[in-house]
Amino acid sequence: MSDKKRILVINPNASTRVTQVIDRELNAIRKQTSFTIDVCDHPSAPPGIARQQDADMVAPLVQQTIRRERASAYVVACFSDPGLTGAREEAKGSLVLGCGESAILHALTVGDQFGIISLSDLSTLRQRRMVRMMGLTSRYAGSAAISATAEEATSPLLIEKMVDAGRALASGGANVILMGCAGMAHFRSSLEDRLGMPVIDPTSSAVAMALGLCTLRESRLNESDP
């Protein structure tokens, strides 16, 4: 497939349920762009990125996908952004965005303090590390875990846990909420209504950023045309 006007969203785990949630929630963006937005996963990967060693294990799979699949931009659809730095080396001029990094940067434009709904306490540790490495601890209100797996996060039955976590973060000073798993995407609208504050789906945020950056790059190329 040609890489012209294509965004490839890479779910680095093996869960088809997570992939389906991601794919479905991107339909609204697809209606607004001429870019093709594809979503893929990895059958040989773990069903979720629960531990740091899971993130380390799937990093080469992300990079293999970028070598194999041509696209204008790639989005790593896991909040831990596994393999992001190495993937940028593989991309050979294409954009590579991580949904965790992108969502945090998006949050800075929306609110003063952001909080993250995480899957587990282990996820919270990785999120704290990411925020610290980005130098943004002063804008971070914390993470609240819902004690679920990536696949469980695709169930609408978790909405009350999501709301409780969001309210806990709001009471700690957050005025914008990030969902810390790509499989949570389907909660965004309901959660925003229940909490009364902006809620960011990390994958949609990263895809929107990729589209904007691709458009900017294309406009600069057109400027150089005679």
N, C-alpha and C positions, 0 to 999 in steps of 0.2 A: 504493500500500500504506500502511496505517495505521502511524504511528510507535509505536503502543502495544506495549511489550515487544518491541522489535526492536533487535538489535545488527547494524550493518553493518560488516563488515571490508573495508577497501579495500586491495587489492594495487595499488600505484601503477605497476606495470610491466605489460608486455604478455604475460608468460609464463603460458600456461594451465597448464603443468606446475607452476609455483610455486603458482598459485591452487588447483590440485587437492590439492597437499600440505597447504596451509593448511587447506582445507576438510575434508579427511579427518581431520587431527589434531584438529580442533575437535569431532568427533563425541562424544568422551568427555564434553566439557563440555555438549553439547546434551542428553545423557541426564540431566543433573543440574538442568536449569532449564526453566522454562516459557517463557523468552524464545526468540524466533526468532533464529537467528544465520545471517546470509547473508554470502557472500563474493563480491566482484566484482573485475574487473581492468580495464585500459584498453588496448584493441587499438592505439590510436594512440601509446602510450608506448613508450619503449625496452624491450628484453627484460630489462633489469636496471638497477639504479641503481649503476653502476660509478664514476662521477665526480660531483663536486659539481655540474657543469652538468646532469647527468642529474636530480639531485635538484631543482635549480632549475626544470628544464623541466616536471617532473610536478607541481609544487606547485599550479599552476592547475587541473590535472585533478582533483586531490583535492578542491579547493574546489568545482569544478563538480559533482562527484558529490554532495557534501553539499547543494548547492542543489537538486539534482534528486531525491534519494532521502530520504525521511523515515525517521527512526529515533530511538530513545531515546538511543542512543549510537553513536559511530563510532570505529573503530580503524584507524589508519594502519599497515598491515602492511609496513613497511620500517624497518630499524633506524635509518636516517638521519632518520626522522620528517619527510619532505619536506612542506612546506606546513603544518605543525602549527599554528603560531601564527595564520596567516591563516585556517586552517580553523576555529579556535575562534571567530573573528569571524563566520564564515558560519553557525555552527551554531544561532544564535538560541535559546539556552537548552538545547540538547542537549549531552551530554558528547562531547568529542573527546579521545581518548588516542592517543599515539604508542607503538608497541611498544618502541622503544629506550628512551625515557624510563621507561616503565612497568617494563621488565625490570630496569633499573638500580635503580629504587626498590625493587622486589621483592628484588633481591639484597642490599640493605642489611639486610633483615629475616632473611636466611638465613645469611649469613656475614660475616666481618670484612673480607676482601679478595676482590674479584671480578675475574675475568679474562674477556676476550671473544674468542671464536673468530671471526675476520673472514674475509671472502672474499679480500681482497687488501690490499696495502700502502696503496692509496688509501682503502679502507674503514677501515683502521686510523687514518689521519689524521683522518677524520671522527669516528671514535669518541673519539679523544683530545680533539678539540675539544668534543664533546658533554659528556664527563666534566668537562672544565675549566670549561665554561659552567655546569654544575650545581654546581660547587664541591666536587667529590668526588674530587679527585686523590689524597688521602691514603688512600682506600679502593680505589684502582684498581691492580691488579697488572699491567696491561698487556693488549695484544691480540696474538694470534698468527694470522697469515694462512695460509690453505690454498691460495692461488693458484688460485681457481676462480671461475666465473661463478655468477649466481643459478640459472640452469637446471641447471648441472652439480652444484650443491649438492643437487638433488633426487634424485641417483643414490645408491643404497646403496653403490656402489663406493668412495665417499669416506670410509667409516667409519674406515679406518686413519689417514688424514690428520687426521680430526677427533680421534681418540684421541691422536695424537702432539701436536697443538696443545694439547689439554687438559692433557696431562702436562707440556708445557713451561710452561704457565701455572701449574700446581700447583707446579712446582719454583721458580717465581718468587714464590710466596707466596699464590696464589689458593686459597681453599677453597670457592668457588662459581663455576660456569662459566656464562656467558651465550653463547648461540648468536647470532652477529651477523648473521643473515639469516633472514627468514621461511621461506625454502625449506629450511632445515635442520631443520624441526620434527620430521621423522620419525626423526631421530637421537637424540632426547632420552633415551628409555628405555635404549637400548643404550649410549649414551655414559655415562649415569649409572652403569650397572652396571660398565662397564669402568674408569671413573675412581674409583669409590667415593666420590663427592661429589655434592652437588646440582647439577643442570644445569637451566637455565631456558630454555624456549622463549619468545621475546619476545611472539609473538602470543597464545598461550594465556594468558600472564601478563596482557597488556593486556585481553583479553576478560574474564578473571576479575575484574580490577579494575573494569571497566565494569559488570559484573553487580552487584558489591558496592555500587558508588556509586549505581547505579539503585535498588537495593533500599533503601539509606539515604535517598535522596531521596523515594521512595514512602512510607516509614514516617513521614517528617517531614510530608508532605502529609496523611497519615491522622491525625496528631496534631492537626491544625488543624480536622478535621471535627467538627461539633457532636455 
